[in-house]
């Protein structure tokens, strides 16, 4: 059952759904023994086009009014994910384990934000603050994360998909 989300944070939750699909695509590509270079190209695309801008929105808009341990945990996880992506991008030969670890860390991070951090913020931010956050998020993004990466490596060998 989907978590009831404050309407002002729904956009971020939609991004999170696309990010969980990103993790699934990496894992599926690894199961299919897809060349890690192809998956690396996808990681770079998704990071630059979706995840990095999403992190910036969360950090500058949603997290800004609150400085506590729950927000700090998310900030630390953002920094860790950023380091992992940089490490993958800097690798001349990407190991499957690097990609699997990234998928696990990102998956766990999204679930932390959805299950713990967002409900926490919804409880401590005022209705006025949430409304302000919602309009700033709308102005910043305004579009649902549309993963339009052309190399659908996760579908390899699945002609019925």
Secondary structure, 3 states (H helix, E strand, C coil): CCCCCCHHHHHHHHHHHHHHHHHHHHHHHHHCCCCHHHHHHHHHHHHHHHHHHHHHHHHHHHCCCCCCHHHHHHHHHHHHHHHHHHHHHHCCCCCHHHHHHHHHHHHHHHHHHHHHHHHHHHHHCCHHHHHHHHHHHHHHCCCCCCCCCCCCHHHCCCCCC
